[in-house]
Amino acid sequence: MMWRQFLRFGMVGLFATIVHMMIGFLLIQANWQPVMANLLAFTIAFVVSFIGHLGFSFADQEVSLSNALWKFALVALIGFAGNEVLLIVLLSVGNQTEVMSLWTSTGCIAFLTFALSKFWAFRGPAQPR
């Protein structure tokens, strides 16, 4: 069951990443400032990701929409910060190319964000024993 959720989580995450990149690319091509384009693209991708995880990745977990939203926003920020820190560490060590460092940091943080999402952000109320 957990591997199925992780696969779904990865599919939603990949789709949200594609949305992020496509919107960012299109906005930059439309002469938006890259930082503003990225901010809007991240925001839209966050909504796509949240809806996907709520309705697909963790659909079987009964959860309050408002609780899940603020918790998942925190998970997304933690994931972004963790990805940046790990990327900086990997780049400073210099054992991998820049692209491999990015893939490594993103892949490692995916496990962290999955665990935080499953066991905290999208966790439903405790079941009575």
N, C-alpha and C positions, 0 to 999 in steps of 0.2 A: 504494500500500500504506500509506504513512504517513497519508494523509488518511482512509483507512478506519479505521485505528487511532485517529486523533484523534476521528473521529465516534463510535466505540465508547467511547472514553475519556469523551467528553462525555455520552453516554447513561448510562453507569455513574455518572458524577459527578452528573448531574441526579437520577437515582434515589436516590443516597445522600443528596443534599441534601433531597429530599422526605422520606426516612426520618427524617433529622435533625430537620427542622421538625415533622413529625407527632408524633414521640415527645416532643420538647420541649414542644409544645403540649399534648399529652395529660397529661404529667406536671405541667406547671404548672396545668392545670385540676384535677388531683388534689391540689392544694395543696402540691406540692413547691416548695422554694426554687428560683427561676429558675436560679441558678448551678449547683446540683446537677443540676437537670433537663437543663440544657444539656450538662453534663459527661457524663452517662449517654447522652444523645442523640448527642453527638459520638462517643463510644466505639462505640456500636452502628453508627452510620453509617460509621465507619472500617472496621469489620469487613465491612460490606456492600460498601464501596468496594474493599477489598483483595481480597475473594473475586471480585468482578466484574471487577476489572482482571486478576487472575491467570488467571481462567478464560475471560474474554471479550475484554477489550481487548488483552491481550498473551499470549493463549493459545499463539501460535505461537513464543514465545520460551522456550526450555528454561531454566528457572531453578530454583534451590534455594529451597524454600519458606521456610526459616528466614532465608536471606540477603535474600530479597525482603521479608519481613515487617519486619525491623528497618530496612531501607533505605526502604521505603515509609512507615513511621512517621516517619522523619526527614523525608522529602519532605512529608508532611502537615503537620508542624510548621513547616517552612520556608515552605510555602505559606500557612499561617495567619498566620505572622509577616509575611511579605511583603505579604499582603492588608491586614493592619492598618496597616502602615507606609505603603503606597501610598494607602490610604483616608484616613489622617490628612493626607498631603501634598495630596491632591486637595481635601479639605475646607478646608484652610488657604488654598489658592489661591482657592477660591470661584468658579470659572468654571462649575461645574455644580451642579445640585441635589444634595441628599444621596443620593437614590435613584440618580441617574445616577452619582455618584461611587462608590457601592457596586457598581453594575453594571460600571463601568469597571475598578475595582480587581480585582474577581472575574474578569472576562474576561481581563485581562492576566496575572494569576497562573495562570490555567488553562493558558496556553501554557508557562509555566515548569514547572508541575508535570507536564505531559505530557512535556516534554523530559527532566526528571529521572527520571520513571518509565520512559520508553522506553529511554533510553540508560544508566541506572544501576540503578534499583531492580529492574526486571524484565528486565534484560539477562542473557542466558544466558552460558555460558562461551564464550570466544573460539574461533572455528572455525579448525581448522588450514588452512594455505594449501597 
